[in-house]
Amino acid sequence: MSEPQTTTRPALVRIGARTSPRLRLLCVPYAGAGTAAYRTFPQALPPWVEVWAIRLPARESRLAEPPLADIRSVVDVLVEELAGDEAFGPAPEGRAPLPYALLGHSMGALVCFELARALRRHELPQPAHLFVSGRRAPNIPDELPAIHRLPEAQFLAEVRRLGGIPDSVLAEPGLIDLIAPALRADFAVCETYRHTEEPPLPYGISAFGGRSDPTTTPEQLARWSEEADGPFTMRLYPGDHFFIHAHHRQILTEICRDIDPGQP
């Protein structure tokens, strides 16, 4: 597997370059995670799809940077970086831009949604499709008590109880302490989020959910349809909040079909 390639934009990381891609899949991680959350995706995708991922401050190579703790700060940074990047920004005159799609899991789904709306407001290149996973529709208020201001030990205990950390992270001694600042900030992003009304996005939305996910019911997932002016599909898989890892190959196959219905 090739090493991720960071561009001059610190938030944009290409995971496995393709020789002749026809589409870029830009992935936004869940709370506390970085680009490594999607490191296995290129092997499960056809050569025409190139995987990129977002690396926010306070994780991986950006560990020393302070985290961003509200959705507006996150989206503003991403809009600026996408607008100035040759892979995602406006194409030079005479050259057609390469299409791209957004994929986000959990917090990443919320970031993708608000990023898509911000790109539309700024009249920047739009994604061809929005893929959301493990997150209720953004117009459903969070009914769980906020935990991002709790003392460290209590905060981490609540995150574990809510299933907000993958088992692979729990198994690594010291790793939780390392990602705790980013994790707390990401929970603040979600818990302080307030939905505002805007017209539905002018393209399709596909939603993926875990049948045993304690954070998102099928009914809450289905309400993503209210944010799409294009086709909407919803698919459920066995598993809890992190079903996306166990079923990533099947999910990526469905992503390709939604982007190009002619795919097998």
N, C-alpha and C positions, 0 to 999 in steps of 0.2 A: 504494500500500500504506500503510495507516495505521501510525502509530508505536506500538510496544509501550507498554502502559499499566501502570505499576508501582502496586501497591496500597500500603496502609500497611504491608504485610508485605514486607520487601525481597526475600525469596526468590521471591515469587509475581508473575509478570508475565503479563498478558493480551496476547496477540498477535492483534489484529484482533477487536474486540468484535462479537458477533452480537446482532441485535434480539430474537430469540426462540429461543435455543438449547435443544435437548433433551438435550444431552450436552456435558460438558467433557472435553477431552483434555489431560491434564497431562503434559508432556514433560520428561524429565531428560536433559541433554546428556552427551556423551562427555567424556573427560579433556581438561582445558584449555579447554573450550568454554563458551559462555554461551547466552543465549536466541537469539542470532543463528543458531545451528545449525538452528533450526526456523522461521525468518522466512518461508520460502516455503510453509509448510504451509497457512495459511488459504485461499490461492487455489486449492488442490487439493482442498478439502473442501466438502461441501454446507453450506448455511446453518444446518443444525440442529446442526453441530458447532462448538464454540468452542474455540480453541487457547489453552492457557496453558503457560508454561514456567518452569522453575526457574532462578533466578540465584543461584548460590552465591557466597560471598565470594571476593575476589581476581580478579574478572573484570568487564568492562564497567563499569557505574556503581559497582561495589563494589570497584574495583581496589585501593584503599588499605587494604582490610580484610585481615587475615591469613587465609590459607586454612585449611580444615579438613582434617586429614590422617588421619582414621580413620573407618570406616563408622559407628560409634556416634555420633560428634559430628555428622556430616552428618544422620543419621536423626533424632536428637533435635531438632535445629533445625527440620527440616521438619515433624515431628509437631506441635511447638509452633505453628508458623505456620499449618498447615492447620487445627488444632483451633480457632484463634482467628479464622479468616477466614470471612466469611459465605458465600463461594462453596463452601467445602469442609468447613467444620465442621458441628456439629450444627445442624439447621434449627430455627427457632423453632417453638413448639408450634402445631399447626394447619396447618403448611406442609410439603408434601412436598419433600425435598431433591432437587436436580437430580443425576441420575446422572453419574458421571465414570469415566474409564478412565486408566490409567497407561501411558506409553510411555517406554522408555529404550533408548539405544543404547550398547553397550560398557559402560563404567563406569556409565552411566546405567541400564542394565538391572539391574545389581547393586544400585544404590541403590533403584530402584523395588521390587525384590523385598523387601529388608529394610524399606523403608518400609511396604509392604503388610502385612508380618507385625507391625510395630510398631503400626500402626493397629488391627489386630485385637486385639492385647494390651491396648491402651488403650480398647477398645470405642468407637472413633470410626467415623464413616461409612466404609464399605468401597468400594473401586472395583468397578465392574461387570465389569472385565476387566483383565488384565495383558498388555501387549505388550512383548516383549523382542527385542532386535536385536543381532547382532554380539557375542554373549557366550555362552560355554559355561555349562552349568548350574552353579548355585552349589555343588552338592555334589561338584564335580570339583576337586581341589586344583590350584593353579597350579604347573606343573612347570618354568616358565621361571625363570632366576636373577633375583632382585630387582635393580632398577636405581635405585630412588628415592633411594638414598644415594650414588650415584656423583658424582664431580665434575661441574660443570656441562657442560663440553664433551663429556665421555664420556656423560653422561646423555642429552643431546640427540641425540648420534650414535646411541645405542641406540634411542631413541624413533623416529628416522627409519628405522632398519633394520627395526624391528618394524612399521612402517607405522602408527604411532600418531599421526601428524599428517597432516591432509588436504593435498593438493597446493596448495589455495588458500591455506593458511597458509604453506607453504614458499615460495610466490611473493611474499610480502609482507615486504620488508626491515624488520627491527626488530621485527616482530610476535611472533616466537618468543621474543625476549628479554622482551617485555612479558608474555607468558602463562606464562613458565617457572615462576614460583612456584606458580601454580595447577596447572600440568601435573605438576610434581613431587609436590605434595600429593595429586593425584588418583591418580597411580600408587601412592603409599603407601596410599591407601584400598583399592585393589585387591590390592596385594601383601601387606598385613597382614591381609586378610580371612580369617576362619575360619568355616566353615559350622557351624551347630548344628541339631540335629534338632527340628523342630516339625511338627505336622500339615500336610498339604497345604492350599493356599489354597482356599477354598470357591467358586471361580468359575473361568472358563476362562483359559488362557494360550495366546497365539499367539507363536510364535518365528520370526524372520526371520534369514536368513543369506546370506552371500556365498559363492558356489561356490569362489572363489579366496582366501578370507580365511585368511591364515596363522595367525591367532590362535584360530580356532574351527572344528573339523571338524563335518560334519553329524551325526556320531554324538554329539559333545559337546552340540550344540544340541538334539538329540532328547531328551536326558535332562531337559530342563525339564519334560517330561511327569510326572516323579516329584513335582513340586511342585504339581501341579494336581489338585483333586478334581472340577473341571468339565472341559469339552471342551478338548482340546489339538490345535492345528494347527501344522504347521511348513512354511515355504515358503522355497525357495532361489532366489537371483537371480544373474545373472552379475555378476562384480566382486569386488573385494578387501574389505578391512575397512570401507571407506566406501561400499559399494554403496548405502546408504540414501539418499545424495544423488542418484545417477543414477536411482534407481528409486522416488523418494519418492511420485510420483503413483500408481503401481501399488500400492505398499505401503499408502497411505492409503485406496485403494479397498477393499483387502482388510480393512483395519481396520473400515471402515464395514460391510462384509458380516458380519464376525464379531460386531459389536455388534448389528446389525439384519439378520438373514438375509434379510429381504424386500427389501433394497436391490439395485438392478440391478448 
